[in-house]
Amino acid sequence: MISSVPQLFLQMGSHEMEVASTLISVGRILLIFVAARALAEVMVRLQLPTILGELLAGVLIGFSGLHFILPPETGAQLNGTLLNLVSSLSDVTPDVVQSIYNSTFPNLESLATLGLFALLFLTGLESELDELVAVGLQASTVAVTGVVVPFALGTLGLLYFFHLPLIPAVFAGAAMTATSIGITASVFGELKYLRTKEGQIVIGAAVLDDILGIVILAVVVALAGGGALEIGPIIKLLVAAAVFVAASLFLSRTAAPLFDWVLDQLKAPGEVVVASFVVLCLCCFAAQAIGLEAALGAFAAGLILSSSKHTHLIQDTVKPLVALFATIFFVLIGTSMDLSVLNPMDPSNREGLVVAAFLLTVAILGKLVSGWSYLSKEKTNRLVVGLGMMPRGEVGLIFLGLGTQARLLNPALEAAILIMVIGTTFLAPLLLRLVLGGKEAPAEQPA
């Protein structure tokens, strides 16, 4: 952080500091977009999802690659050549460049968060409410199965096969419960399967997974902190989630005409995107204020406006923002991945690789099973549903970060959870493309 080197900063002029900060901020964005677009083009030519290219771009320029983009929590130093280049251009020392980089990194994370929210907002917009409600029972069954099976198998397996203590085993099991709705929505949207019955089941289940994951996270954090496990806060959280979902469904039926009226009164340029993002921010604020994830609010905002007469116009204005900022989000996931834990030649990795093989197997099978857990009179592709539930992505990394901060995980278990997250994050888009790549997406119904 800047405060860690005050003496160095006092020796620098404000102009030099401003130049260094600007070079770092603009340079990071430039590196992210160039790397992401280059690898996305490769993925398109290989008929693979572009999100895979964005994740690989993060790996290439991040902690496991060139060290051009590094989350400060990794504790690693930026690439020496990059440090020296910015240092010479801004006339400040490399230590100051590193410190400015660390202190301004949250700005980049804010852009990435905006990208996630915009992506989920677009997912909500493209979801047919009637279709989503129609698959509510199936989505609930898929969500519960996709949480219970990997959590139970993972926890019990770590306890009885690897003889881990209870709390670390429970934490590792909990890390396998959630589904990254951002990754799933991106892949389904790209493959034109978001509006299919399978797509709606997976999106609905992923939203419920998010809610269940929040509850499990609250329980595990309470256990990890040595506090008493109180039922009251958990029930309160569940009630808040139920009220929020019910309110979102109600508003999606009633609020769109009011939004359309307001939009029709606005004449200044940019009224569509500004008004839409006001609704997005309000829903994110409301979700966070009652203890839920803001990402859930972003999806709810899209769902509320999905019945607006301006839906297609909103989609057209939001898609460029998704293309820009969601790219940053997915690249940052890749930058934090440490692929050195995959090296079997390092003796310190071998225990973690054995545990990782177990966790990855359970993580994949636990979500695949959920595709066969629901009843449906219509024929559906259950493998697609199971694969859509597979990626853990940023949710798994959040769990891992919390476990590391609480010092609950030994190095082997920490590496195993990271490998599980990496494996499911990369395999899901790849397998979905292989399963759906040769099939023509059903034609979408006109709005």
C-alpha positions as CSV (number, residue, x, y, z in Angstrom):
1,M,0.0,0.0,0.0
2,I,1.1,3.6,-0.4
3,S,1.2,4.1,3.3
4,S,3.9,1.4,3.6
5,V,6.5,3.6,1.9
6,P,5.7,7.2,3.0
7,Q,9.3,8.3,2.9
8,L,9.8,7.3,-0.7
9,F,6.6,9.2,-1.6
10,L,7.7,12.3,0.1
11,Q,10.7,12.4,-2.1
12,M,8.7,12.3,-5.3
13,G,6.8,15.1,-6.9
14,S,3.1,15.0,-7.4
15,H,3.5,15.1,-11.2
16,E,5.8,12.0,-11.2
17,M,3.3,10.2,-8.9
18,E,0.4,11.0,-11.2
19,V,2.4,9.9,-14.3
20,A,3.2,6.6,-12.6
21,S,-0.3,6.0,-11.5
22,T,-1.7,6.7,-15.0
23,L,0.8,4.5,-16.7
24,I,0.0,1.6,-14.3
25,S,-3.8,2.0,-14.7
26,V,-3.8,2.4,-18.5
27,G,-1.1,-0.3,-18.9
28,R,-3.1,-2.8,-16.9
29,I,-6.2,-2.3,-19.0
30,L,-4.2,-2.5,-22.2
31,L,-2.5,-5.7,-21.2
32,I,-5.8,-7.3,-20.2
33,F,-7.6,-6.5,-23.4
34,V,-4.8,-7.3,-25.8
35,A,-4.1,-10.7,-24.1
36,A,-7.8,-11.5,-23.7
37,R,-8.8,-10.6,-27.3
38,A,-5.8,-12.4,-28.8
39,L,-6.6,-15.7,-27.0
40,A,-10.3,-15.2,-27.5
41,E,-9.7,-15.1,-31.3
42,V,-7.7,-18.4,-31.0
43,M,-10.6,-20.0,-29.0
44,V,-13.1,-18.9,-31.7
45,R,-11.1,-20.5,-34.4
46,L,-10.9,-23.7,-32.3
47,Q,-14.6,-23.5,-31.8
48,L,-14.2,-23.1,-28.1
49,P,-15.9,-20.6,-25.8
50,T,-14.1,-17.2,-25.7
51,I,-14.3,-17.2,-21.9
52,L,-11.7,-20.0,-21.9
53,G,-9.4,-17.6,-23.8
54,E,-10.0,-14.9,-21.2
55,L,-9.2,-17.2,-18.3
56,L,-6.0,-18.4,-20.1
57,A,-5.0,-14.8,-20.8
58,G,-5.2,-14.2,-17.1
59,V,-3.0,-17.2,-16.4
60,L,-0.5,-16.1,-19.1
61,I,-0.1,-12.5,-17.7
62,G,-0.8,-13.3,-14.1
63,F,0.8,-15.2,-11.1
64,S,1.5,-18.4,-13.1
65,G,2.9,-16.6,-16.1
66,L,4.6,-13.3,-16.8
67,H,3.7,-11.4,-13.6
68,F,2.3,-8.5,-15.6
69,I,-1.0,-8.4,-13.6
70,L,-0.8,-9.6,-10.0
71,P,-3.5,-9.5,-7.3
72,P,-1.6,-7.9,-4.3
73,E,-2.7,-10.8,-2.0
74,T,-0.4,-13.1,-3.9
75,G,2.5,-11.3,-2.3
76,A,4.5,-11.6,-5.5
77,Q,6.5,-8.9,-7.3
78,L,5.6,-7.5,-10.7
79,N,7.7,-8.4,-13.7
80,G,11.0,-6.7,-13.4
81,T,11.1,-5.4,-16.9
82,L,7.6,-3.9,-16.5
83,L,8.6,-2.3,-13.2
84,N,11.8,-0.8,-14.7
85,L,9.9,0.5,-17.8
86,V,7.3,2.3,-15.7
87,S,10.0,3.5,-13.4
88,S,12.0,5.1,-16.2
89,L,9.0,6.7,-17.9
90,S,7.6,8.2,-14.7
91,D,11.0,9.0,-13.0
92,V,10.1,7.1,-9.7
93,T,11.8,4.1,-8.2
94,P,10.6,0.5,-8.9
95,D,9.6,0.2,-5.2
96,V,7.2,3.1,-5.5
97,V,5.8,1.7,-8.8
98,Q,5.1,-1.6,-7.0
99,S,3.5,0.3,-4.1
100,I,1.3,2.4,-6.4
101,Y,0.3,-0.7,-8.3
102,N,-0.8,-2.5,-5.1
103,S,-2.8,0.6,-3.8
104,T,-4.6,1.1,-7.1
105,F,-5.4,-2.5,-7.8
106,P,-8.9,-2.2,-6.0
107,N,-9.8,0.2,-8.8
108,L,-9.3,-2.6,-11.3
109,E,-11.3,-5.0,-9.1
110,S,-14.1,-2.5,-9.1
111,L,-14.2,-2.6,-12.9
112,A,-14.2,-6.4,-12.8
113,T,-17.1,-6.3,-10.3
114,L,-19.0,-4.0,-12.6
115,G,-18.4,-6.5,-15.4
116,L,-19.8,-9.3,-13.4
117,F,-22.9,-7.3,-12.4
118,A,-23.5,-6.2,-16.0
119,L,-23.2,-9.8,-17.2
120,L,-25.7,-11.0,-14.6
121,F,-28.0,-8.1,-15.4
122,L,-27.9,-9.1,-19.1
123,T,-28.6,-12.7,-18.1
124,G,-31.7,-11.6,-16.2
125,L,-32.8,-9.5,-19.1
126,E,-32.5,-12.5,-21.5
127,S,-34.4,-14.8,-19.1
128,E,-38.0,-15.4,-19.8
129,L,-39.8,-15.0,-16.4
130,D,-42.6,-17.4,-17.4
131,E,-40.0,-20.0,-18.5
132,L,-37.9,-19.4,-15.3
133,V,-40.9,-19.9,-13.1
134,A,-42.0,-22.9,-15.1
135,V,-38.7,-24.7,-14.3
136,G,-38.7,-23.5,-10.7
137,L,-39.3,-26.9,-9.2
138,Q,-36.6,-28.5,-11.5
139,A,-34.2,-25.7,-10.7
140,S,-34.8,-26.1,-7.0
141,T,-34.1,-29.9,-7.2
142,V,-31.0,-29.4,-9.3
143,A,-29.7,-26.7,-6.8
144,V,-30.3,-28.7,-3.7
145,T,-28.8,-31.9,-5.2
146,G,-25.8,-29.9,-6.5
147,V,-25.1,-28.6,-3.0
148,V,-25.8,-31.6,-0.9
149,V,-24.0,-34.3,-2.9
150,P,-20.6,-32.6,-3.3
151,F,-20.7,-31.2,0.2
152,A,-21.5,-34.6,1.8
153,L,-19.2,-36.7,-0.3
154,G,-16.3,-34.2,-0.1
155,T,-16.6,-33.7,3.7
156,L,-17.0,-37.4,4.5
157,G,-14.2,-38.5,2.1
158,L,-11.7,-36.0,3.6
159,L,-12.7,-37.2,7.1
160,Y,-12.5,-41.0,6.5
161,F,-10.0,-41.4,3.6
162,F,-7.6,-38.6,4.4
163,H,-8.2,-38.3,8.2
164,L,-8.4,-34.5,8.1
165,P,-9.8,-32.5,11.1
166,L,-13.5,-31.7,11.0
167,I,-13.4,-28.0,10.4
168,P,-11.0,-28.1,7.4
169,A,-13.0,-31.0,5.9
170,V,-16.2,-29.1,6.3
171,F,-14.7,-26.0,4.8
172,A,-13.4,-27.9,1.7
173,G,-16.7,-29.6,1.3
174,A,-18.4,-26.2,1.4
175,A,-16.0,-24.8,-1.2
176,M,-17.5,-27.3,-3.7
177,T,-21.2,-26.3,-3.3
178,A,-21.6,-23.1,-5.2
179,T,-21.9,-22.6,-9.0
180,S,-20.3,-19.6,-10.8
181,I,-23.4,-18.1,-12.4
182,G,-21.2,-15.6,-14.3
183,I,-19.2,-18.3,-16.1
184,T,-22.3,-20.5,-16.8
185,A,-24.3,-17.5,-18.1
186,S,-21.4,-16.4,-20.4
187,V,-21.0,-19.9,-21.9
188,F,-24.8,-20.5,-22.4
189,G,-25.2,-17.0,-23.8
190,E,-22.4,-17.5,-26.3
191,L,-23.7,-20.9,-27.4
192,K,-27.3,-19.4,-27.8
193,Y,-28.7,-21.9,-25.1
194,L,-29.6,-19.3,-22.5
195,R,-33.3,-19.3,-23.5
196,T,-33.6,-23.1,-23.7
197,K,-35.2,-25.1,-21.0
198,E,-31.8,-26.5,-20.0
199,G,-30.4,-23.0,-19.8
200,Q,-33.3,-21.7,-17.7
201,I,-33.0,-24.7,-15.3
202,V,-29.2,-24.1,-14.9
203,I,-29.6,-20.3,-14.4
204,G,-32.4,-20.8,-11.8
205,A,-30.4,-23.4,-10.0
206,A,-27.3,-21.3,-10.0
207,V,-29.2,-18.4,-8.4
208,L,-30.5,-20.8,-5.7
209,D,-27.0,-22.2,-5.4
210,D,-25.8,-18.7,-4.7
211,I,-28.3,-18.3,-1.9
212,L,-27.5,-21.7,-0.4
213,G,-23.8,-21.0,-0.7
214,I,-24.2,-17.8,1.2
215,V,-26.0,-19.7,4.0
216,I,-23.3,-22.4,4.1
217,L,-20.6,-19.8,4.0
218,A,-22.2,-18.1,7.1
219,V,-22.3,-21.4,8.9
220,V,-18.7,-22.4,8.1
221,V,-17.3,-18.9,9.0
222,A,-19.1,-19.1,12.3
223,L,-17.6,-22.6,13.0
224,A,-14.2,-21.4,11.8
225,G,-14.2,-18.4,14.1
226,G,-14.9,-20.6,17.1
227,G,-18.2,-19.0,17.6
228,A,-21.4,-20.8,18.6
229,L,-23.5,-22.0,15.7
230,E,-26.8,-20.0,16.1
231,I,-29.9,-21.0,14.3
232,G,-31.4,-17.5,14.5
233,P,-29.1,-15.7,12.0
234,I,-29.3,-18.6,9.6
235,I,-33.1,-18.5,9.6
236,K,-33.0,-14.7,9.2
237,L,-30.7,-15.1,6.2
238,L,-33.0,-17.7,4.6
239,V,-36.1,-15.5,5.2
240,A,-34.3,-12.5,3.7
241,A,-33.4,-14.5,0.6
242,A,-37.0,-15.7,0.2
243,V,-38.4,-12.2,0.6
244,F,-35.8,-10.8,-1.9
245,V,-36.6,-13.4,-4.5
246,A,-40.4,-13.0,-4.0
247,A,-40.1,-9.2,-4.3
248,S,-38.0,-9.6,-7.5
249,L,-40.6,-11.8,-9.1
250,F,-43.4,-9.4,-8.0
251,L,-41.6,-6.4,-9.4
252,S,-40.8,-8.2,-12.6
253,R,-44.6,-8.3,-13.1
254,T,-45.5,-4.8,-12.0
255,A,-42.5,-2.4,-12.2
256,A,-41.7,-2.6,-15.9
257,P,-44.5,-0.2,-17.0
258,L,-43.4,2.4,-14.5
259,F,-39.8,2.0,-15.8
260,D,-41.0,2.4,-19.4
261,W,-43.0,5.5,-18.5
262,V,-39.9,7.1,-16.8
263,L,-37.7,6.2,-19.8
264,D,-40.2,7.8,-22.2
265,Q,-40.0,11.1,-20.3
266,L,-36.2,11.2,-20.6
267,K,-34.8,13.0,-23.6
268,A,-31.0,13.4,-22.8
269,P,-28.7,11.0,-24.7
270,G,-27.8,7.8,-22.8
271,E,-31.1,7.7,-21.0
272,V,-31.5,3.9,-21.5
273,V,-28.2,2.7,-20.1
274,V,-28.3,5.3,-17.2
275,A,-31.8,4.4,-16.2
276,S,-31.0,0.7,-16.4
277,F,-27.9,1.0,-14.3
278,V,-29.9,3.0,-11.7
279,V,-32.2,-0.1,-11.3
280,L,-29.1,-2.3,-11.3
281,C,-27.5,-0.4,-8.5
282,L,-30.7,-0.2,-6.5
283,C,-31.1,-4.0,-6.6
284,C,-27.4,-4.6,-5.8
285,F,-27.7,-2.2,-2.8
286,A,-30.9,-3.9,-1.6
287,A,-29.4,-7.4,-1.8
288,Q,-26.2,-6.4,0.0
289,A,-28.1,-4.4,2.6
290,I,-30.1,-7.5,3.7
291,G,-27.0,-9.8,3.8
292,L,-27.2,-11.3,0.4
293,E,-24.6,-11.2,-2.4
294,A,-24.9,-8.0,-4.6
295,A,-24.5,-10.3,-7.6
296,L,-27.9,-11.8,-6.8
297,G,-29.3,-8.2,-7.0
298,A,-27.8,-7.7,-10.4
299,F,-29.6,-10.8,-11.8
300,A,-32.8,-9.7,-10.1
301,A,-32.5,-6.2,-11.8
302,G,-32.3,-7.8,-15.2
303,L,-35.3,-10.0,-14.4
304,I,-37.4,-7.0,-13.3
305,L,-36.7,-5.2,-16.6
306,S,-37.1,-8.3,-18.7
307,S,-40.7,-7.5,-19.4
308,S,-40.0,-3.9,-20.4
309,K,-41.0,-2.9,-23.9
310,H,-37.5,-1.5,-24.2
311,T,-35.8,-4.8,-23.4
312,H,-34.0,-5.2,-26.7
313,L,-32.8,-1.6,-26.6
314,I,-31.5,-2.2,-23.0
315,Q,-29.7,-5.3,-24.2
316,D,-28.1,-3.5,-27.1
317,T,-26.7,-0.8,-24.8
318,V,-25.5,-3.2,-22.0
319,K,-23.8,-5.7,-24.3
320,P,-20.8,-3.4,-25.1
321,L,-20.3,-2.9,-21.3
322,V,-20.4,-6.6,-20.8
323,A,-17.8,-7.1,-23.5
324,L,-15.5,-4.6,-21.9
325,F,-15.8,-5.1,-18.2
326,A,-16.8,-8.8,-18.0
327,T,-13.5,-9.5,-19.8
328,I,-11.6,-7.9,-17.0
329,F,-13.5,-10.0,-14.5
330,F,-12.6,-13.3,-16.2
331,V,-9.0,-12.3,-16.8
332,L,-8.6,-11.4,-13.1
333,I,-9.8,-14.9,-12.2
334,G,-7.0,-16.3,-14.3
335,T,-4.3,-14.0,-12.9
336,S,-4.8,-15.3,-9.3
337,M,-4.5,-19.0,-10.3
338,D,-1.2,-20.7,-9.1
339,L,-0.6,-23.5,-11.6
340,S,2.7,-24.5,-9.9
341,V,0.6,-26.7,-7.6
342,L,0.0,-29.0,-10.6
343,N,3.7,-29.9,-10.8
344,P,4.0,-33.5,-9.6
345,M,7.9,-33.3,-9.7
346,D,7.7,-31.1,-6.6
347,P,7.5,-33.4,-3.6
348,S,5.6,-30.8,-1.6
349,N,2.8,-30.9,-4.2
350,R,2.1,-34.7,-4.2
351,E,-0.1,-34.9,-1.2
352,G,-2.1,-32.0,-2.5
353,L,-2.4,-33.6,-5.9
354,V,-3.8,-36.8,-4.4
355,V,-6.4,-34.8,-2.4
356,A,-7.1,-32.6,-5.4
357,A,-7.8,-35.7,-7.6
358,F,-10.4,-36.7,-5.0
359,L,-12.0,-33.3,-4.7
360,L,-12.0,-32.7,-8.5
361,T,-13.8,-36.0,-9.0
362,V,-16.4,-35.3,-6.4
363,A,-16.8,-31.8,-7.6
364,I,-17.5,-32.9,-11.1
365,L,-19.7,-35.9,-10.3
366,G,-21.6,-34.0,-7.6
367,K,-22.8,-31.5,-10.1
368,L,-23.3,-34.0,-13.0
369,V,-25.6,-36.0,-10.7
370,S,-27.8,-32.9,-10.3
371,G,-28.7,-33.1,-14.0
372,W,-30.5,-36.3,-13.3
373,S,-32.2,-35.2,-10.1
374,Y,-35.3,-33.5,-11.5
375,L,-38.5,-34.8,-13.1
376,S,-39.5,-33.5,-16.5
377,K,-42.3,-34.5,-18.9
378,E,-40.3,-33.0,-21.8
379,K,-37.1,-34.4,-23.1
380,T,-34.1,-32.4,-21.8
381,N,-30.4,-32.7,-22.2
382,R,-29.5,-33.7,-18.6
383,L,-25.8,-33.8,-19.3
384,V,-25.9,-30.1,-20.3
385,V,-27.7,-29.2,-17.1
386,G,-25.0,-31.1,-15.0
387,L,-22.1,-29.5,-16.9
388,G,-23.7,-26.1,-16.6
389,M,-23.6,-26.5,-12.8
390,M,-20.0,-27.5,-12.7
391,P,-17.8,-24.3,-12.8
392,R,-16.8,-22.9,-9.3
393,G,-14.9,-19.9,-10.7
394,E,-14.8,-16.8,-8.5
395,V,-17.1,-18.4,-5.9
396,G,-14.6,-21.2,-5.2
397,L,-11.8,-18.7,-5.0
398,I,-13.7,-16.6,-2.5
399,F,-14.1,-19.7,-0.3
400,L,-10.4,-20.5,-0.7
401,G,-9.4,-17.0,0.2
402,L,-11.5,-17.1,3.4
403,G,-10.1,-20.4,4.4
404,T,-6.6,-19.1,3.9
405,Q,-7.2,-16.0,5.9
406,A,-8.7,-18.0,8.8
407,R,-5.6,-20.3,8.7
408,L,-7.9,-23.3,8.4
409,L,-6.2,-25.0,5.5
410,N,-2.8,-26.8,5.4
411,P,-0.8,-26.3,2.2
412,A,-1.9,-29.6,0.7
413,L,-5.6,-28.9,1.2
414,E,-5.2,-25.3,0.0
415,A,-3.5,-26.6,-3.2
416,A,-6.2,-29.2,-3.6
417,I,-9.1,-26.8,-3.4
418,L,-7.3,-24.5,-5.9
419,I,-6.9,-27.3,-8.3
420,M,-10.5,-28.2,-7.9
421,V,-11.5,-24.6,-8.7
422,I,-9.2,-24.4,-11.7
423,G,-10.3,-27.8,-13.0
424,T,-14.0,-27.1,-12.9
425,T,-13.6,-23.6,-14.2
426,F,-11.7,-24.7,-17.3
427,L,-13.4,-28.0,-17.9
428,A,-17.0,-26.7,-17.9
429,P,-16.8,-24.4,-20.9
430,L,-14.7,-26.9,-22.8
431,L,-17.1,-29.8,-22.1
432,L,-20.2,-27.7,-22.8
433,R,-18.8,-26.7,-26.2
434,L,-18.0,-30.4,-27.0
435,V,-21.5,-31.5,-26.0
436,L,-23.4,-28.6,-27.7
437,G,-20.9,-27.6,-30.4
438,G,-22.4,-29.9,-33.1
439,K,-26.0,-29.1,-32.2
440,E,-28.0,-26.2,-33.6
441,A,-29.5,-24.0,-30.8
442,P,-33.3,-23.9,-30.8
443,A,-34.7,-20.7,-32.2
444,E,-35.6,-18.1,-29.6
445,Q,-39.2,-17.1,-29.3
446,P,-39.9,-13.5,-30.2
447,A,-40.3,-11.2,-27.2
